[in-house]
Amino acid sequence: MIIIDILHAIIGLAFALFIPGFLLTKIIFKEQEILEKIAFSIAFSIGIDIFLGLFLGANETMFKLTGGITELNLWFYLIFITLLLGVILFIKEKKLLHK
């Protein structure tokens, strides 16, 4: 059970602090140094997390619509945002290859 908790924490931190921001960084910027990619990835991921927190529970209406900030909601929306950014990056890269 401890191993599952550790994996849960590692994957959660990756989704909360790196992966969505990394995809957004790859979409916005063409070429960067590795340290710039890491810094922007963390900053953008934190920004996405803040936006998600506001979206899920900023006011009573959104809280009623989304169910508030729960573990399931956070996982669902972070995975959804990550998949959406991944699709956008895939389409962008595919268009660049055909030029």
Stockholm file with secondary structure:
# STOCKHOLM 1.0

chainA/1-99         MIIIDILHAIIGLAFALFIPGFLLTKIIFKEQEILEKIAFSIAFSIGIDIFLGLFLGANETMFKLTGGITELNLWFYLIFITLLLGVILFIKEKKLLHK
#=GR chainA/1-99 SS CHHHHHHHHHHHHHHHHTHHHHHHHHHHCSCCCHHHHHHHHHHHHHHHHHHHHHHHHSSHHHHHHHCCSCHHHHHHHHHHHHHHHHHHHHHHHHHHHTC
#=GC SS_cons        CHHHHHHHHHHHHHHHHTHHHHHHHHHHCSCCCHHHHHHHHHHHHHHHHHHHHHHHHSSHHHHHHHCCSCHHHHHHHHHHHHHHHHHHHHHHHHHHHTC
//
